[in-house]
Amino acid sequence: MAFIFLAGCGQTSENHTSGEQEEAPAPIEAVIELPEKGEPNEEVALAVTVSQGKKPVEDANEVKFEIWKEGQKDASVQVEAKHSENGKYTSAYTFLEDGLYHVQSHVTARDMHTMPTETIQIGKAEEGQHEHSEDAAEEGHHHNGEVGIQLEKPEIIKAKAQTPLAVLLVKDESPLTDARVRLEIKKQGSNPAWVDMEEAAEGEYKSNYQFPSGGTYLITIHVQNDAGLHEHTEVEVTVE
């Protein structure tokens, strides 16, 4: 499987032949390793294996786990993970109460970010927990690491200039087509701007955006489709 990212038109130098095709880097993938069950007040091992094109990623910028009890996302805690070997990053956490917990891995590596989530049952299930979990699954709002999301952008972004942006989507090692892709672009202290992207090629979605001023922006890429998929990932960009 290869993704092709088209070079910009009008480049005629020897190093940038017009119409030249370049293979885009493969998205990073992260797989959480977590037991299905645990007991209160007992340490649980957490691990996530990070790869790119089936090769281990051992130089991630940041890997951490965000943990929260079902229905208590606002009270989540975060623990840092350290690289052990072969792209595996590990940590540990002691759950204090019975209940269903969500464990989300935030992985930032090679200018990409992915956030897979798994669940673990600690002790006894609480009343009504099963029904709530089924409802959440039906909504399709999950981040299970199955979709690779990559943002393509210029190396240098200038304020008040049209900036071409592209999102590459991969699912099960194939381009993800017919998705609805939106960019949520926000600078700290300002309201977000929303940009709808159009599918220009299989798995490749494009749009232009004019950043109003210089500074650091957070771009959240939202991906949905008619099969119930709802994924998002975040990328931080600097505008001159």
C-alpha positions as CSV (number, residue, x, y, z in Angstrom):
1,M,0.0,0.0,0.0
2,A,1.4,3.4,-1.0
3,F,0.0,6.8,-0.7
4,I,0.9,9.3,-3.4
5,F,1.0,13.0,-2.5
6,L,1.1,15.2,-5.6
7,A,3.8,17.8,-5.9
8,G,2.8,21.4,-6.5
9,C,2.3,22.6,-10.0
10,G,4.6,24.9,-11.8
11,Q,7.9,23.6,-10.3
12,T,10.3,23.1,-13.1
13,S,13.7,22.8,-11.4
14,E,15.7,19.6,-11.6
15,N,14.8,18.7,-8.1
16,H,11.1,19.4,-8.4
17,T,9.9,18.2,-11.8
18,S,6.4,19.3,-12.7
19,G,3.9,16.5,-12.0
20,E,6.5,14.5,-10.0
21,Q,4.9,12.1,-7.5
22,E,6.3,11.5,-4.1
23,E,5.4,8.8,-1.7
24,A,4.0,10.3,1.5
25,P,5.3,9.0,4.9
26,A,3.1,6.2,6.4
27,P,1.0,7.3,9.3
28,I,2.0,6.2,12.8
29,E,0.0,3.5,14.5
30,A,-0.4,2.8,18.2
31,V,-1.8,-0.4,19.8
32,I,-2.5,-0.4,23.5
33,E,-1.7,-3.5,25.5
34,L,-4.0,-3.7,28.6
35,P,-5.6,-6.5,30.6
36,E,-9.4,-6.8,30.4
37,K,-9.8,-6.8,34.1
38,G,-8.0,-5.7,37.3
39,E,-8.5,-5.3,41.0
40,P,-8.7,-2.1,43.1
41,N,-5.5,-1.1,44.8
42,E,-3.4,-3.4,42.6
43,E,-0.9,-2.0,40.1
44,V,-1.8,-2.5,36.4
45,A,0.9,-2.5,33.7
46,L,0.1,-0.2,30.8
47,A,1.8,-0.5,27.4
48,V,1.4,0.9,23.9
49,T,3.4,-0.2,20.9
50,V,4.1,2.5,18.3
51,S,4.9,1.7,14.6
52,Q,5.2,3.4,11.2
53,G,5.0,1.2,8.1
54,K,5.3,-1.9,10.3
55,K,8.6,-0.6,11.8
56,P,8.9,0.2,15.5
57,V,9.0,3.9,16.4
58,E,11.6,4.4,19.1
59,D,11.9,8.1,19.0
60,A,8.4,9.4,19.9
61,N,8.4,12.9,21.2
62,E,5.8,12.2,23.8
63,V,3.8,9.2,25.0
64,K,1.4,9.3,27.9
65,F,-1.8,7.6,29.1
66,E,-4.9,9.5,30.1
67,I,-7.2,7.5,32.4
68,W,-10.7,8.2,33.6
69,K,-13.6,6.3,35.1
70,E,-16.7,5.9,33.0
71,G,-18.7,9.2,32.9
72,Q,-15.9,11.1,34.6
73,K,-13.8,12.4,31.7
74,D,-13.3,15.8,33.4
75,A,-11.5,14.1,36.3
76,S,-9.0,12.2,34.2
77,V,-5.4,11.7,35.2
78,Q,-2.3,11.4,33.0
79,V,0.8,9.3,33.5
80,E,3.9,9.4,31.4
81,A,5.2,6.4,29.5
82,K,8.8,5.5,28.8
83,H,10.3,3.6,25.9
84,S,11.4,0.1,26.8
85,E,12.2,-1.7,23.5
86,N,11.0,-2.3,19.9
87,G,8.7,0.7,19.9
88,K,6.9,-0.3,23.2
89,Y,6.3,2.4,25.8
90,T,5.3,1.4,29.3
91,S,3.9,2.7,32.5
92,A,1.8,1.5,35.4
93,Y,-1.2,2.7,37.3
94,T,-3.1,1.7,40.5
95,F,-6.9,2.0,40.2
96,L,-8.6,2.8,43.5
97,E,-12.2,1.9,42.9
98,D,-14.4,-0.6,41.2
99,G,-15.8,0.4,37.8
100,L,-15.2,0.6,34.1
101,Y,-12.2,2.8,33.2
102,H,-11.0,4.2,29.9
103,V,-7.3,4.3,29.1
104,Q,-6.3,6.6,26.2
105,S,-2.8,6.7,24.8
106,H,-1.6,10.1,23.5
107,V,1.3,9.5,21.1
108,T,3.2,12.3,19.4
109,A,5.9,11.2,17.0
110,R,7.3,12.4,13.7
111,D,4.9,15.4,13.4
112,M,1.9,13.1,13.8
113,H,-0.4,12.3,16.7
114,T,-2.7,9.4,17.5
115,M,-5.0,8.6,20.4
116,P,-6.2,5.0,20.6
117,T,-8.5,4.1,23.6
118,E,-9.1,0.8,25.4
119,T,-11.2,0.0,28.5
120,I,-10.5,-2.1,31.6
121,Q,-12.9,-3.4,34.2
122,I,-11.7,-2.9,37.8
123,G,-13.4,-5.1,40.4
124,K,-17.2,-5.4,40.1
125,A,-19.3,-3.8,37.3
126,E,-21.5,-1.0,38.5
127,E,-25.3,-1.2,38.0
128,G,-26.3,0.2,34.6
129,Q,-22.7,0.2,33.4
130,H,-23.3,-2.4,30.7
131,E,-26.2,-0.6,29.1
132,H,-24.3,2.7,29.1
133,S,-21.3,1.1,27.4
134,E,-23.6,-0.4,24.6
135,D,-25.1,3.1,24.0
136,A,-21.7,4.6,23.7
137,A,-20.6,2.0,21.2
138,E,-23.7,2.5,19.0
139,E,-22.9,6.2,18.8
140,G,-19.6,5.3,17.1
141,H,-17.6,8.0,18.9
142,H,-14.4,6.0,19.4
143,H,-10.7,6.3,19.0
144,N,-9.5,2.8,18.5
145,G,-6.3,3.4,16.5
146,E,-7.7,1.6,13.4
147,V,-7.5,4.8,11.2
148,G,-4.2,6.4,10.4
149,I,-4.6,10.2,10.1
150,Q,-1.8,12.4,8.7
151,L,-1.8,16.1,8.0
152,E,0.3,17.4,5.0
153,K,1.2,21.1,5.2
154,P,4.0,23.4,3.9
155,E,7.2,23.5,6.0
156,I,6.7,27.3,6.3
157,I,3.3,28.8,6.9
158,K,2.7,32.5,6.4
159,A,-0.1,34.5,8.0
160,K,-2.7,36.0,5.7
161,A,-1.6,33.7,2.8
162,Q,-3.6,30.9,1.3
163,T,-2.2,27.7,2.8
164,P,-2.8,24.3,1.1
165,L,-3.6,21.5,3.5
166,A,-4.1,17.8,2.9
167,V,-5.2,15.0,5.1
168,L,-4.3,11.4,4.3
169,L,-6.4,8.6,5.7
170,V,-5.6,4.9,6.0
171,K,-7.7,2.1,7.4
172,D,-6.6,-1.5,7.4
173,E,-3.6,-0.5,5.2
174,S,-5.9,0.9,2.5
175,P,-6.9,4.5,1.7
176,L,-10.1,5.5,3.5
177,T,-12.5,6.9,1.0
178,D,-15.9,8.6,1.2
179,A,-15.2,10.2,4.6
180,R,-16.3,13.5,5.9
181,V,-13.2,15.4,7.0
182,R,-13.3,18.8,8.9
183,L,-10.5,20.8,10.3
184,E,-11.1,22.7,13.6
185,I,-8.4,25.4,13.7
186,K,-7.9,27.3,16.9
187,K,-5.5,29.8,18.3
188,Q,-5.4,30.1,22.1
189,G,-7.9,32.8,23.2
190,S,-9.9,32.8,19.9
191,N,-12.9,31.0,18.6
192,P,-12.2,28.0,16.3
193,A,-12.6,28.1,12.5
194,W,-14.1,25.1,10.8
195,V,-12.9,24.0,7.3
196,D,-14.6,21.3,5.3
197,M,-12.2,19.2,3.1
198,E,-12.9,17.6,-0.2
199,E,-11.7,14.2,-1.4
200,A,-9.2,14.9,-4.2
201,A,-8.0,11.3,-4.6
202,E,-8.6,8.0,-2.8
203,G,-7.9,8.7,0.9
204,E,-6.6,12.2,0.2
205,Y,-8.6,15.2,1.3
206,K,-7.7,18.8,0.5
207,S,-8.6,22.4,1.4
208,N,-7.0,25.8,1.7
209,Y,-7.0,28.1,4.7
210,Q,-5.7,31.6,5.4
211,F,-4.3,31.9,9.0
212,P,-5.3,35.4,10.2
213,S,-2.1,36.0,12.2
214,G,1.1,34.5,13.3
215,G,1.4,32.2,16.3
216,T,0.7,28.7,17.4
217,Y,-2.5,27.0,16.2
218,L,-4.0,23.7,17.2
219,I,-5.6,21.8,14.3
220,T,-8.1,19.1,15.3
221,I,-8.8,16.7,12.3
222,H,-12.3,15.3,12.6
223,V,-13.1,12.2,10.5
224,Q,-16.5,10.6,10.1
225,N,-18.3,8.3,7.7
226,D,-21.7,6.7,7.2
227,A,-20.5,3.4,8.9
228,G,-20.4,5.2,12.3
229,L,-16.7,6.1,12.3
230,H,-15.8,9.1,14.3
231,E,-12.1,9.7,14.9
232,H,-10.1,12.8,15.6
233,T,-6.5,13.7,16.1
234,E,-4.6,16.9,16.9
235,V,-1.6,18.6,15.2
236,E,0.1,21.8,16.4
237,V,1.4,24.2,13.8
238,T,3.4,27.4,13.9
239,V,2.5,30.3,11.6
240,E,5.0,33.1,10.8
